Amino acid sequence: MTHLTATEAAAGVRGGKITSRELTERLLARIDQVNPAVNAVVELRREDALQAATEADAALARGDHVGPLHGVPMTVKESFNVAGMPTTWGNPDFAGYVPDWDATVVERLRAAGAIVVGKSNVHRMLEDFGQTVSGIHGRTRNPWDPARTPGGSSGGGAAALAAGLTHLEYGSDLVGSIRIPAGFCGVYGLKPTAGLVPQRGFQPPGPPALPSETAYLSSIGPLARSAADLRTALRVTAGPEGDAAKAYRWELPPPRHTRLAGFRAGFVLDHPQAPVTDEVGAVLSDAVDALGRAGVKLVEGWPDGVDPVREAETFGFHVGLFFAHQQAGTDFAPLAEVVERERERMATRAAWARYFEDVDVFLCPVTFTTAFAHDDRPFADRVIATPGGERRYDDQVFWITHASLPGLPAVAAPAGLSRGGLPVGMQVLGPQFEDDTAIAFAELAADVTGGFTPPPGE
């Protein structure tokens, strides 16, 4: 019961196998029992959640129409506004800030019937993709090995899913902050097509932020224990809001195929710029071989027109530009360089679009290593120990850039366990706006690779 997917939990509530109240009580008891060891859930609204669960059961008893997540308790990343709950971004300077309004995704999740029971831990100001250490709530530990990181900055949500402390989570991804934690914790994570999910209410404390066209690298999206849950969460949270919603509606395009044998999948499993460790490479190679035996048509190599090293460099530039937009008066780069790097971004998007005319998905590592030991050294001094020697801390970013720069959807999916018994994640990149093609492939691949498995002892 503790590791039910959100889809399974919702079906159980609708079918009368369990009440929402019982489900929520069990989840809260599980948090009390397990959370002290991992420190994944850092804020709870117990009484409000139990009351909402009671009301959800009453709605079913009346025969009311209910949403796809009706009665399902879940968490969201601490950086989302939830009315009545602290939003601090892990920064002691914001301690005590309690918004009186919900982020758009929180509003939409509630409209779909979900019950937000609490919030998951984040790295201070979301400033680390490899670890989750809040200046208020402290360190989150990986349920697979408490001495190791769950990734960042959505590490709290990924750890909570792996440990059975939530049925669904919503996070954010600028520099892999959904995908890297999902990979390290052995769960699923979706970075949607850029701009698909409104970001209102995902902001540091203060009044509603002004709309911005500069958030083309940043996405918010779900983490879950199944790919089907990613689809459900995306369907109920994506689409325009405000004035844009007056002009058009959004619906999730169907996947290109419904059987593995229908897919044509490109793949690259290694690169000299960020070579994967032997144990990661072995798991990914075995997974791709198994997919081939299942009928997937495999095409090895990078798309024509994509230089992965230059792509990573340009992504780094655009991340710097993103932060320059957030800080008034920042003298970041000459205009000519900004224009050139923007041309490179759009040329990369065009190259991937041409590639996806003939190929359905692209497979690559989430990052080069499994979860590594906690490291409290200054960011610039950190290295990651591997059997092949020490690696740069920022080498983690190379593999996530190829979806982030062109704004493509990408699913981080469990590919198997390393020889050391740690999860290894594989990215499934899809065509722009065809998020369900990547989700469907990850969903079908679970029959071959095994999908989510709980940590030992669960």
N, C-alpha and C positions, 0 to 999 in steps of 0.2 A: 504493500500500500504506500510506503514512503517514497518509492521511486516510480509511481504512476506518471505517465506523461500527462500533459494538460488535456490532450484529446481523450485519453482514457478516463481521467478524472471527471471531465465534463459529461461523458457518456454514462458513467456510473451514477452521477447525480441525476441526470435526466431520466435514467432507467430505473431509479429507485433502489439501486444496489447499496448506496450510501447517501446520507444527507450531506448537504453542504456544511451544516453545523458539525457533524462528526468528522468530516474531512478536515475542516479548519482546526478543530480541537486536536486532532491527531498531529497536524503539522506543527501547531504551537508546542505541543509536548515534545515533538522531535527536535525542534529548535532548542528548547530548554535542555534537552539531553545531550545533543551533539555539538551545537554551535560553540560552546566554550573552547572546544579543541581546535576549531578552524577560524573562528571570528569572521564569519562571512556575512551574517545578518546583524546589522548594527542599530536598527530602529524598528520597533514594533508598535502596532496599534491594536492591542489585543481585544479590548472591549468593542471598539468600532468594528473590527473584523468579525467577531462573533455575532454582533447584532446584524451586520450585513448578511452573514450566512443564514441566520434565522429568517431574515426577510426573503432571501433567495429561496429557501424551502417553502415559505408561505406562498410565494409567487407560483411555484410549481403546483402546489396543492390547489390553487385557484384555477389552474389551467392557463395562466398567462403565457403569452409568447415570450420566449427567452432567447438570449444570444448564444453564440457558439462556445463561450467560456463561462456560461452561467454557473455560479456557485464555486468556481475554482479559485482557491487561494494562491497568490503569487507575490513576488517581490519586484521592485524596480531599483535601478541604480540610484544611489543616494543623491546624485546630481540632478535628478528630475524633481520638479516641484510637485509636492502632494500636500494639499491643504491640510493644515494642522500638524504636519510633521516637519522636523528640522531639515533644512537643506543647507549644508555647509561646504560641500565639495571637499570635505576632509581638511578644511583650513580653520585653525583656531580663531583667526580673525573674524570668522563668520559664525562662531558658536552662538547659539541662541536664536538665530534667524529662523522664523517659522512662517512660511508663506500662507496666504489665505486663498490661494488659487492653485488649480491643478495644471500641470503640463497637458498639452493637447493629447499626447499618447495615453496619459493617465485617464483623461476624460473618455477617450475612445475605448480603452480596455474596460473601464467600468460600464460603459454603455453596452459592451459585449457580454457583460455579466461577471467579469473577473472581480475578485476581492483582493485589494492590495493590503496585505497583512503587514508589510514592513519594507525596509530598504536595505540594500546590500552595500557593502563597504567599497570605497573607492580610494585610489591613490590621491594624495594631496593635490588639489587642483587638476586632477587627471593627468599629471605630468610624467607618468611612467608607463610604458607599454609592457614592461617585463615584470613588474612587481606591484603589489597593492599594499601601501602603508599610509594610513590616514594620520594626519596630525592630531586628530581627535580620538579616533577609535582604535588606532594601532594597526598591527599587521594581520593580514589574512593569510592563512596557511592552506596548502594544497591537501585535500582529503586523501590523495593517493600516497602522500608522504609529507607530514607536517614540517619537515626540515626544508621543503622545497616551496618555491613560489607557485601561486595559481595563475601567474601572469597579471597584466595590468592594462588599462586602469579599471576594467570591469571584472577584476579578479574575484571580488566578493560574490557577484552573481554566478559566475562559473563554478566557484567552489560550492555555493549553496545548492546548485543543481546536482552536482556530483555527490554531495553528501545527503541528498534527500531533504533539504530544508526549504524547498519551494517547488512548485509545479511548473513555473514559467518565470522568465526574467526578461526585463528590457534593459538594454545597455546602449553604449555609444562607441563609435569607431572612427577615429581620425588617423591614427598610426597603428592600426591593428588591435585596438582595445576591446573588440568583441572576439576577433578571430584567434589572437594569441592565447587569451585565457581559455577559450573553448578548446583549443588544441592541447594545452597543458593539462586540462581537467577532464578531457575525454568526453565532452558534450558537443552539441551542435550550436553554431552561432551564425547569424546572417548579417552581413553588411549589405543592406539593400542598395539598389540603384540610387546614386546620389540624387537628393532632392525629393525622393519618393515619400518619405515620412516627415511630416512637419516637425520642426524643432522648437516651436514655441513652448516655453517653460522648461527647456533644457538650457540652463544658464546659471551663472553665479548669482548669489543673493542680490535682490533688488527688484525694482519695478520691471514690468515686461520689457524685454530688449526690443530695439527697433529691428524690423526685418532687414535682412542682409542678403545680397547676392554673392557674397564671398565664401559661403559655406559649401562650396562645391566639392570639397574633399571630405567633409565631415558627414557621417551618416549615423542615424540611430536605428537600432533594430533589435530583434529578439534573440535570446539564447534559450535552449530547451534540451530535453532529453530525446527528442525525435525530430526528424525533418518535417513531419506532418504538423507539428506544433509551430514551427517557423512559418509555415504557410498560413495557418489559422491566425497567428498573431499579426502577420503582415496584412492580411486581408482586412482586419478590423482596425488597423492603425494608419495605413497609408492613404494617400489621396489629398487633394487640395483642401485648404481651409480659408476662411475669411472671404475676401472679394473674389479670389480665384475660384472658390467653390460655386460662385454664382455663374461662372462661365463654362465650367466643364466638370465632368465626373470621371473617376478613375475606377477601373477594375483590373484585377490581376489577369494578364493574358495566360491562356492555358500552356502547359509545357509542350515542347515540340514532340515528345514521345512519351509513351506510358509503359514501355518495356525497355530493359537495358539493351536488348539486342537492336533496338531502333536507333541508339545513340552513336554518334561519331564523336569521339573524345580526343582532343589533343592533350599532350602531356610533356612536361619537363620536370625531372625529379632532382636535378642537381645543376650547380653552376659554380665556376671558380670564384665568383664574387662573394658567394655565401655558401660554400660547400656543406652539404648535410653530413651529420655524423653517420658512421657506419650503421648504427642501430636504427636511426631514423630512415636511412636509405633502404635498409632491408625490409622494413615494414611497408614502406611506400611501393617498393618494387613488387613485393608479394601481392599487395592490394591491386596494383595495375594488372599484373599477370592474371589474377583471379577475375577481374572485370573482363579481360580479353577472353578468358575461357567461357564467361557468361554471355558472350556474343557482342560486347561493345567493340566497335571498330576503332582501333587505336591509331593515332597519328602523332609521331614524336617530333618535337622541335618547336621553336618559337614562331609566332606569326611573322610573315613577311612584313618588313617595315617597322618591326619592334626591336629596338636595341635595349635589352633588359638593364644594362649598366647605366646607359644614359637615362632611361626611364626612371630608375631609382634616384639618380642625381636630380632630375627635374622634379620628381616628387618632393625631395628634400627642400628644393627651392620654394615650391608652392606651399609647403608646410610653414616655412619661414614667412612667406607672404601672408598666409592665413593669420598668423599671430601678429604680424605688423598691422593688419587691419583692425585687430582688437585693441591696439595700443596707439592712441592718438600721438602724432608727432614723431613716430618711428621713422628714421631714415634708413630704409631697408636696402634698396637697390636702385640703380639707374632705370629710368623708364624704358630705355631701349632693351635692357635685359629682361624686364618684366614682359614686354611685348614678345620677345623671342621665346621665352619660356612658356608663354601662353600658346604660342603657335605650336610648340613642341607638344604641349598637352593635347591640343585638339588634333594634331597629326597622329598622336598615339591612339586617341579615341577612334579616328577614322581607320587606322590599321587594324584595330581589333574588330571594328564593324565589318570590314572586308573579310576578315578571318572567319567570323561567325556566319557568313553566308554559306559556308560549306561545312563548318564544324559546329557542333552543338554546345559543347562545354570544353573547358581547359582545366587540366588537373596539375597541381603543383604543391609543394610543401606549404604548410602554414609558417613554419620557421625551421631553422637548421638543427634544432636540438629538442630534446625533451625538457620538461621542467627542471630548472637548475636550483642550486642552493640559494637561500636568502643572502643578500649582499647589501650591507649598510654603508659601503664606501660611497664617496661622492660619485655622481653619475659618470664623470669623465674618467674616473679611476677604475671603474668596474670592468671585469673580464669574466667570461664564462668558461669554466673548466670543462674540457671534453677529452675523450680518450686520445684524440689527435692533437691535443695541446690547447692552450688558452686562445679564446676568440674574443674579438671586440664585442662589447655589450650591444652596440647599435647594429651589429650584423643581423640581429633578429628582424629588422625592418625590411630587408631586401625583398623577401618573398611576398609580403603583403602589398607592396607598392603597385604591382601589376594590375590589380583591380582598382586600387584607390586613385591612381592618377587619372585614368579615363572615366572613372565614376561607374564602374561595372558592378553588378551584384556578385557576391562571393559568399559561399557557404563554407565554413570550417566544419568538417565532419570527421568523426572517429575513423581511423584507418586500421587500428590494431594496437597491440601493446609491444613495447620494446623488449629486448632480452632482459632488461632490468625491471620489467613489469610496470612501466609508465606509459601513459597514453601517447600516441602519435596522431597528429591531425593532418588531414589533407584538404587543400582548398579546391573547391569546385567553382570556377568562374563561369558566368553565363553572359549572354548578350544583354546589352543595355535594355532595361525595361522588361526583359523576359526573366524575371527573378524566379518564376516557378519552374523554368527549365533547369536551373541549377538546383533548386530545392528537390524537384522530382528525381533528378539523377542521384542526389545524396540519399534520398529516401529509398530508392530501388537498390542502391549500392549496399545498403545495410544488410540485405539478404546475403551478400557475398562477403563483406568485411566484418560483419557482426554488430555494427551500430554501437549504441551506448551500452556499457557494462558498468555496474557499480564498483567502487573501489573494494579491495579485499576487506572482508569482515562485515560488509553491509548485508 
